[in-house]
Amino acid sequence: MNEHEHARTVPAPWVRDRLREGFGHLSAGRLNEAAACCKQVLGSKPDVPEAHFLVGLVALELKQTWHAVQAFGSVTKLQPDHGAAWANLARLFMQAGQPARADAALAKAVEHNDDNPVVLDLIGTVHGLLGEQEEAARWIGRALAKEPDSVPFLINQANNHTFLDHLDEAEEALRRVLAQQPGHPNAHWLLSGLRKATDRTHVEELEHLIEVQADQPRAQAFLCYALGKELEDLEDWDKAFSAFARGAAARRRTLDFDETAEAEMYDAFAHTFTEAWLHDGRQGHDDPAPIFVVGQPRTGTTLVERIITAHSQVHSAGELKQFGHAIRRIGDYREQRQQSARLAEIAAGIDPAQLGKMYLQTTRTMQGDTPRFVDKLPPNYLYIPLILKALPKAKIVHLQRDPMDACFASFKQLFADAYPHSYEQAEMARHHARYFRLMAIWRERFGDRFFDIAYEDTAADLEPNARALIDFLDLPWEDGCLAFHEQKAAVTTASVVQVRQPAHTRSIGRWRRYAEQLEPMRRTLLEAGVAETLAAGARAP
């Protein structure tokens, strides 16, 4: 080791002191002070990896994604075996919709994890983002074996247990969190979703915590959505809506939703993927295994998936992001915005056979042992033409639901990192209108290639709709498809509790309980031309 390498590896005492002080500020939420410590160190010693790492962590807290990428990238250049920096890069690339770069960073993180529990947990998180929940469970378990009482690790484990339908284990992890931090907002929100509320015990605790943590928007979002959910369980409708609205406003303050970029992307997809493009002579991958269930979230996609996967020949693969990731991998998508018109241009030129093959390869471990499998990621409706091109023997099922019920169902649901448009009534309605118009275009061009099924009709009269669905999939009828709620397989969506029940119509027309409060949403839908469908299926609760 030369003198320069030694100086970089063993920082001077004052550098170590400033970094220790900076990490302390970060832990206490004093981001400006933490950043000042970084600036002081890097101004004198620009080659200290941990200073760049601290810059990355501060940028994460400030939601400055690309600043964080640059900082963690600097760490890996200075110290290529820094597993934590590689793991953070993997997560950031996944969140930015750049799975090719995420794959490479994840491989480095695994190679250099050094059994560091933080790195182990981050690797588990990335596997979860990839839809690989069993693999995520293994890495998170390794992290907890090192630090059994770590609150962040326990929260990740509770989420993972919920996705895998281990609800008792999820509750146990959350109780361990609340024993240490009784006011932990995320833990309370996750706990509220595990069971239906039957009394006001937790409601009163949530109401107290909301007032105590009133100046913290992220905490408010978790606590208010938990409160709204439990108040709806108890049929306290007015207070439930007030809680949802307060939570939505708080959540919206924490998000950077680029509505213009989304609108440009939808327009570009509609302009690009025509019948002529579909029939340009390029061939896809000839595999009949995939069944895609698409639509807006909270519209019955999980219900329909469970009907299908109750069939002995079909496995539930969950909500897989691999199709969109495959497009970005093959096209080497590097835009800083996850949604852009550029994505349509890139996707149009991709070899469809390569796209189909990569999708099947990257989902192999999730496909199960049956001849067919269901990929139930709702936003895959965007890619309907690409699916038809890349996997011409695949089946696509599209869920339709009354627009007001669909929009309200999303508005009252706190999502993780998806659907940033859903926390403001007019934004939610404008997004739904873009989706509605795009589906009308796909239906005009490719309507004979996918199956529309209405949530309201299916919930109200299960058997004929289930039979038509199974017939479209070219599967023989099995009576077990009517007993979908008896399945034990995992559910990785917000519908984890509902799909354990038989089909019901209780949520049809539920938005009408809040008609006055939801007038901005309804008016925006009408102005966007979705008026003719507002009455469809909207039965009074």
N, C-alpha and C positions, 0 to 999 in steps of 0.2 A: 504494500500500500504506500503510495507516495504521500508527500506532505499535504498536497491539496486535497486528496481523497480523505485523509485522516481528519483534516479540518472540517470537511463537510459531514463526515460520519459522526464526529463528536463535537457538537456545537459548543461554543464558548459558554461559560456559566451565565452571562447576562442574557444570551439568546434563549437558553433553557428556561430562565426565570420569566422572560417575556412570553414565551410560548405557554408555560404553565399558567401564567396570569391570563393569557388570551383564551385558553380552553376553559378556565374558570368563569370568565365573563360569558362565554358561549353557553355554558351549562346554566347560568343564571338568567339567560335571555338578554344580556346586555350586548347586543350585536355591534353597536357603534364602538364600544370599548374593545371588543374582540378584534374588530377590523383595524383599530388603531394599533394594537399590538402587532398584528401581521405587517402593517405598513412600516412600523419601526424596524422589525427584523429584516424584512425583504429590502428595505432601503439600504441597509448595510451589508446584508448577506443574502443575495437573491437566489442562492443555490441550496437553501435549507428546505428539504422536502416537507417537513412537518408544518412549516409556515404556509406553504402552498396548500397543504391539506386543510389547514384551519380556514384559509380563504374559501376553499370549496365548501366546507361545512357552513360557514356564514352565508355564502351565496345560496345554499340549499334552503336555509331558514328564510331568506329574503325572496325565494321563488325566482332567483336569477339563474335559470337552467343553464344557459350557455356560458355564463361566467363560471359556474360550478364545473362544467365540462372542461373548460380551459384550465382551471386550477388543478383538478385531479389529473388532467393530462400532463401538466407540468410535473406533478409528483411522479408519475410513471416514467417520465423521461429522466428525471434525476435519480429515481430509485425504482428500477424496473420490477423489483420483487415486492412492491408495496401492495399487498393483497387488498387492503381496505380501499385504496384508491381505485384499483381495478373493479372491485365490487360496486362501488358507487358509480363508476362510469357505466357499468353494465345496466344498472337500474335506470340511470338517466337516459341512456340510449333507448332502452325499452319504452320508457315513458314518452320519448320523443318520436317513437315510431320508426326507429332505425335498428331493426333486429340484427342485421348483418354485423354492425359494429358492436351490438350488445353481445352477440355470440362470441366474438373474439375477446372482448373484455371479460366475459364470464369465464372463458377457458383460462385466462390469465389469473383471475381471482381464485379459481379452483386450484390451479397449479401453485399459487403462492399464499394459500389461506393460512398456513402455519398454525392451524387449529385455534386461531383467534376467534373468540365467540362472536364478536361484532361482525367479522367477515363471514362466518358460518351463517349467521342470521340473514345477512344481506344476500348471500347466495341463495338461501331459501326464498327470500322475497322475490328475487329475479325469476326463479323457477315458477313461483306462483303467478307472476305476471305473464309468463309463458304458457300458463294453463296447466302446468305439470304439478298438480297438488300433492301427489304421493311423494314425488321427489322433494318438493318444498318441505313436507312434513319431516323427511329424513334430516335435512340440513338444520331446520329450526330445532329439532330434537337434540341434535349435536350441540347447538349453541346453549340450550337450556341445561344440558348435562354439565356444561362448564360453569354456568351462572344460573342456578335454578330459580332465583328470585328476581331475575331481571324483568322489570315491568314491560319494556318494549318487546322482549322475546315472548313473554306470556301473552301479550296482545296479539302478536303474530300467530302464536300457536292457537289461540282462541278462534281467530279468523279461519285458520286452516282446518281446525276441528269442525267448525260450522259448515264449511264447504264440503267436507267429507261426511257430514251428517253424524258426527260424534257430538251430539248436543250436550250430553252430561259432562263429557270431558271439557267441552268449551266453557260450560258454566263453572266447572272447577277451576280452570285457569283464570277466569274473570274474578272469581271470589278471592283468589290469591292476590290478584292485582288490587282489589278494593280493600283487602286487609292491610295493604301497605299504603295505598293512596285512596282514601274513601271518596274523594271527589273526582276521580279520574273520569273525564267526559267520555272518552271512547269506550271505556269499559262499561259504563252505564248504558250507552247506546247499543252496544253489542248484546248486553244482557237483556235489554227490552225486546230484542228481536227473537230471542230463543223460545219464549213462551207467550201465550195470550194472557194479558193482565186480567185478574179477577177481583182485585181490590185496589185501593188508592195508596197502599203503603209506599210503593216505589214512586208513585206520582208525587206525593208530598215531598219526598226526598229530592226529586228532580226539580220541583218548583223552587225549593230552597237553594239548590246549587246554581240554578239559572240566575238568581239574583246575586249570589255571591260572586259569580264569574261573569258578570254582565259586561265587563270591558274586554272580554277575550272572544273574538268572533269565531275562532275554530271550536272553542269549548261550547259556545252558544249553539252552534250548528248541531253538534252531537247531542247536547242535552235537550234542545227544543224538539228535534226530530224524535228522540226517545219519548219525550213527554207527549207529543202529538200522537204517536203510535199507540201508547197506552190509553190515552183519553179516547181515541177511536174504539179501542177494544171495549171500553166502558160506555160507549155511545154518548159521550159528552162532546157533541159535535162542534159547537161554537168555540169552546176552549181548545179543541183539537186543531181547528183551522188556525186560530191565533198562534198556536205553538208552531205549526208548520210554516206559517208566513214569517214568523220571527226567525226561525231556523234557516229558512231559505234566504232571507235577506243577509243574515250573518255569513252563510256559506258563499253567497255571490261576492261578498267583499273580499274573499280569499282567492278568487279565481280570475284568470285572465282569458276570457273567451273571445276569440277573434271571429265575430259573426261574418264579417266581410269575406274572410278567407274561406269559411264554410260555404257561403253562397256562391263564391267564384268556383269552388271545387264542384259543387252540385251542377252548376251550369256547364262546366267543362265536361263532366261525365255525360250529361245529356247530349251535348254536342258531338262527343267523340264516339260513343258506343252505339252505332247504328246497326241496322240489319245488314247493310253492305259490309261493315267491319266484321260482323259475326260470320259472314259467309265469304270471307276473302281467300279461302282455300287452305289456310293453315289449320292443322289438325291438333286436337288436344290429347289428353291422356285417357286411355280407354278403360276406366275402372268404374264399376257401378256401385261401389261401396258407400260413398258419402250421401247423406241426406242433410240438407241445410234447412234450418228453421229460422226465418228472418222476420223482421218487422220493427216496430218501435218497442222499447222496453216496457214492461208492465202491461202488455196487451194480450197475454195468454200464451206466449211462446213456450213457457215452461210447462203449462198444461198440455199443450199439443205434443211437446217433446216426450212427456211422460206417457201419453197415449201410445205414441209410436214405439217407445223403448220398452213398453210392456210386452211387445211382440218378441217371441223367442229368437227371431233372426236379427234383432237390432240391439246395438249397445249404445248407451249414452256416453258420449265423449266430453260432454259439458260445453261451456262457452269457450271455443278455441279462437285465438287471434291469429292462427297460423296462415290463413289465406291472405289477409292483408299484409302480414309480415313477409310472406313469400314474395308478394309483389315488390315490396320495398327492398328485400334482399337482392332479388335478381336485378332490379332496376337501379340498385345502389343509390337509393333515395337519400339525399343529404340536406334537404331543405330544413331550415330551423323550425318552420311551422309544420306540425303534423298533418294539417289539412291545407292543401293548396291545389290550384288548377294544374300545377306541374305534375301532380300524381297521375292525373288522367293521361297526360302526354306520355309519361314513362310507361304506364300500364299498357297502353295501346300497342306499344312496340315489342312487348315481351313475348317470347316464344311460348305459346299456350301449352304445348306438351311439357316444356320445362317447368312451367308454373304448376300444372297439375301434378307432375311427378314430385316437385319439391313439397307441395302441400301434403301429399300422401306420405312422403318420407318423414316430414316433421311432425305428423300426427300419429305415426305408427304406434307409439307406446300407449296412446289414448284410445285406439280403435277397438280394443277388446278382442274377443275370440269369435264373434259372430260374423256372418257375411256382410252385414251392413252396420253403419254407425251414424249417429246424429251429431252434427255440429250446430249448437244452438246459440250462436252469437248474433243478437238482433241486428246490429248495424251492417251485417253482411248483405243487406238488401242493396247497398250501394254498389256491390260487386256482381250483381246478378248476371250482367252480360259476360263478365270475365269468367264467372263460374261455368256458365253455359259453354264458353269457348274452351276453357282449360279442362273441364270435366264433363263432357257432353252427355255421359250416362248417369251423372249425379241427378238427384231429385231436389227440388227447391219448393218449400212450403212457406207461404207468406201469410202472416196473421193480420187480420183487419179488426179494428175496434173503433167504436164511436170516438171521434177526435177529442171531445171534451173529457170523456172518461180516461182516454189514453194520456192526454196532457196533464190532467189532475193527478193521475196515478204516478207519473214521473215527478211532478212538482212536490208531492208529499213523501218522496223517497230520497233519503240521503245516500248518494252513490259515492264510491271511493274516488276514483280519478276519471270516471267516465261521465258523459252527458253534462258538460258544463253549462249548456243552454237551459237546463231544466229548473233553475232557481229564481227566475223572474218570469212573471206570467206572459208578457208580450214576447219575450225572447223564446220561451217555450213554444208559444203558438206559431211564431214565424218559422222556427225550425220544423215544426210539424207540417206546416204548409209546404216547405221545401221538400220534405220527404214525400208528402202526399202527391205533389206534382211530379216528382221523379218516378214514383211508382206508377202513375198514370202513363208516363212515357214508356217505361219498361213493359207495362201491360199492353200498350198499343203495338209495340215492336216484337215482344217475345211472350205475349200472354199465354200462348198455347204450350209454353215450356215450363211454367210453374203453376202452383196450385194455391189459389186464394181460399182461405178459410176464415170465417167470422167467429170471433170469440163469443159474442152474444148467442149466436145460434148453437155453437158447440156446448156452451155451459147450460143452455136451456133444454137442449134435446141431444144428448150425447151420442146415442147409438148410430143414428143415420149419418151424422157428420163424421164420426169415427170410422164408420165403414167406408164412406167415400174417400176419406183420407188414406186409409190402408190400401184401398183399391188403386188410387193414384200412384202409390209407391210400389205397385206390382208385387204386393205381398199377399199371401193367403190369409183370410180372416181368422183371428184367434179371439175367443171371448175374453181372454185376459186383458185385452186392450181397454175394456170397460172398467177394469179394476186397477187402473193405473196408480191409484193412491196407496195401494198395498205394497208397492215396490220399496226396497230397502236401499237402493243405489243412492249415491251422493247427489246433492243438488248444490250448485255453486252460485246461486242467484238469490235475490231478495225474496223469492217465492218459496224459500225452504220450508216454511211452516204450512203455507196454503196448499202445496201439492201433496201433502200427507192426508188431505181431506178429499172426499168425493166431489165431483163437479157441482158447483152451486152458482146461483145468480145474484148473490148478495152484493157484489160490487158493481153490478150493472146499473148505470144511472146514478151512481153515488155522488157524482159531481153536483147533482141537483140539490143535495143537502146544503151546498155552499154556493148556490147560484148567484146570490148577491155579491159575495166576496170574490167570485171568479169572473165577474163581468169583464174586466180587462182582457182576460184570456179569450173569452167567447167573442168579444168585439173584434179582437185581432184576427181570430180565425175567420170571422165573417168577412172582414176587409180583405183577407188574403184569398178569398174565393173558395173556402171550404164549407160554405153555408149549406149546400145541398145535402151534406152528409151529417149535419149536426143532430138531426133527429133519429138517425139510424140506430136502432137497438137501445135507445136511451129510455129505458123503462123507469118509471118512478121507483125509488127504493122501498 
